[in-house]
Amino acid sequence: MASRTRTSARNYQSNQGPSAGARIAVIGGVVVLVTVLVLVGGGGGKQAAPKQQPSGQDPKPATAAPPKTTSKKVPATVPLDFKQRVERVWPGLEARGNDALVHFNAAKKAKVAGDRAALQREVEAGKAVYDEIIPVWSEIYYAIDEYPEHVGDACRSWVSSRERVARKWSSRFKALKELWTQ
């Protein structure tokens, strides 16, 4: 006699795929995931409409000073004397660097206007500021080489944002010299 096996209700349900509750849980999870991705990826809000200039006013000049650099938290391995030196000297260097950028922008305008005398004044003023700030910053930055390697790496990391600003000043001065020689 041939034996016949009975399929239990549990076996029958497991062969049919996930239960209705499990399907709802998966769909709910997908909806939550999509919502989170939309909020994180899309900003989660409306963008502000651009401000419109009243028709009777001239637009403001675009020669505003760049924002001040933000300071990182000082790692524990950065020596206190180096930290104090940078914090004491940097604000003055940054202010003078912003002055140099003002001279750079004025020199560009003078070059466009064809005003050779104004261009010369601005180039000389920018050069004077550059000659004042870059040696001071270079002295601070190269003082890092006097420390052991792991301390020097921490110092370089800490002053990296300031070094980027100093490189910007250098590139603007090189452009200023090119404006003068053209």
C-alpha positions in Angstrom: 0.0 0.0 0.0 1.3 3.3 -0.9 1.7 5.7 1.9 0.4 9.1 1.5 1.8 12.0 3.5 -0.3 14.8 4.7 0.8 18.3 4.5 0.3 20.1 7.7 -1.0 23.7 7.8 2.4 24.9 9.0 4.1 23.3 6.0 1.6 24.6 3.6 2.0 28.2 4.9 5.8 28.1 4.8 5.7 26.9 1.2 3.5 29.8 0.2 6.1 32.6 1.0 6.0 35.2 3.8 2.9 35.8 5.8 0.8 38.9 5.4 2.3 40.4 8.6 5.8 39.9 7.3 4.9 41.5 4.0 3.4 44.5 5.8 6.6 44.8 7.9 8.8 44.8 4.8 6.7 47.3 3.0 6.6 49.6 6.1 10.4 49.3 6.4 10.8 50.3 2.7 8.5 53.3 3.2 10.5 54.4 6.2 13.8 54.0 4.4 12.6 56.0 1.4 11.3 58.7 3.6 14.6 59.0 5.4 16.6 59.0 2.2 14.4 61.8 0.8 14.8 63.9 3.9 18.5 63.4 4.1 19.3 63.6 0.4 16.9 66.3 -0.6 17.5 68.6 2.3 14.1 67.9 3.8 12.7 71.3 3.3 12.0 74.0 0.8 14.7 76.1 -0.6 14.6 79.8 0.2 13.6 82.0 -2.7 16.4 84.3 -3.9 16.2 87.8 -2.5 15.2 90.3 -5.0 16.8 93.7 -5.2 14.5 96.7 -5.0 14.5 98.4 -8.4 15.7 101.8 -7.1 18.9 100.5 -5.4 22.3 99.5 -6.9 23.5 96.0 -6.0 26.2 95.8 -3.3 29.8 95.4 -4.4 31.1 91.9 -4.4 34.4 92.9 -2.6 33.4 91.9 0.9 36.1 90.3 3.0 36.2 86.6 3.1 34.8 84.9 6.2 37.3 84.3 9.0 38.7 80.8 9.3 37.2 78.6 11.9 39.6 77.1 14.3 39.7 73.4 14.9 39.9 71.8 18.3 43.6 71.7 19.2 44.8 68.1 19.5 46.5 67.2 22.8 49.8 66.5 21.1 50.2 70.1 19.8 52.7 71.8 22.1 51.2 74.7 24.2 53.9 77.2 23.0 53.1 76.5 19.4 49.3 76.8 20.0 49.8 80.1 21.8 52.1 81.5 19.1 49.6 80.6 16.3 46.6 82.0 18.2 48.5 85.2 19.0 49.9 85.9 15.5 47.1 84.5 13.2 44.4 87.2 13.8 46.8 90.0 12.7 48.0 88.0 9.7 44.4 87.2 8.6 43.5 90.9 8.9 46.5 91.9 6.8 45.8 89.1 4.3 42.3 90.4 3.8 43.8 93.9 3.1 46.0 92.2 0.5 42.9 90.7 -1.1 41.3 94.1 -1.2 44.4 95.4 -3.1 44.2 92.4 -5.5 40.5 93.1 -6.3 41.3 96.8 -6.8 44.2 96.0 -9.1 41.9 93.7 -11.2 39.4 96.6 -11.5 42.2 99.0 -12.5 43.5 96.6 -15.1 40.0 96.2 -16.6 39.6 100.0 -16.6 43.0 100.5 -18.2 44.2 102.7 -15.3 47.9 102.0 -15.3 48.7 104.4 -12.4 46.0 102.9 -10.1 47.2 99.4 -11.1 50.7 100.2 -10.1 49.6 101.7 -6.7 47.5 98.6 -5.9 50.2 96.2 -7.0 52.8 97.9 -4.8 50.4 98.1 -1.9 49.5 94.4 -2.3 53.2 93.5 -2.6 54.0 95.4 0.6 51.3 93.5 2.5 52.4 90.2 1.0 56.0 90.8 1.9 54.9 91.5 5.5 52.6 88.5 6.1 54.1 85.6 4.2 57.5 85.5 6.0 55.8 85.6 9.4 53.5 82.7 8.4 56.3 80.7 6.9 58.3 81.0 10.0 55.4 79.6 12.1 54.6 76.9 9.6 58.2 75.7 9.2 58.7 75.7 13.0 56.6 72.5 12.9 59.7 70.7 11.5 61.5 71.2 14.8 59.0 68.8 16.6 59.0 65.0 16.4 57.1 63.5 13.5 53.9 62.6 15.4 53.8 66.0 17.0 54.5 67.7 13.7 51.7 65.8 12.0 49.2 66.9 14.7 50.4 70.6 14.3 50.1 70.5 10.5 46.6 69.0 10.8 45.6 71.7 13.3 46.9 74.6 11.1 45.8 73.1 7.8 42.9 75.6 7.4 45.2 78.5 8.0 47.8 77.1 5.6 45.1 77.0 2.9 44.3 80.6 3.5 48.1 81.5 3.3 48.3 79.6 0.0 45.4 81.6 -1.3 47.2 84.8 -0.5 50.3 83.5 -2.3 48.3 82.6 -5.4 46.6 86.0 -5.4 50.0 87.7 -5.2 51.3 85.7 -8.1 48.2 86.8 -10.1 48.8 90.4 -9.0 52.4 90.2 -10.4 51.0 88.8 -13.7 48.5 91.7 -13.9 51.3 94.1 -13.6 53.5 92.4 -16.2 50.8 92.1 -18.9 
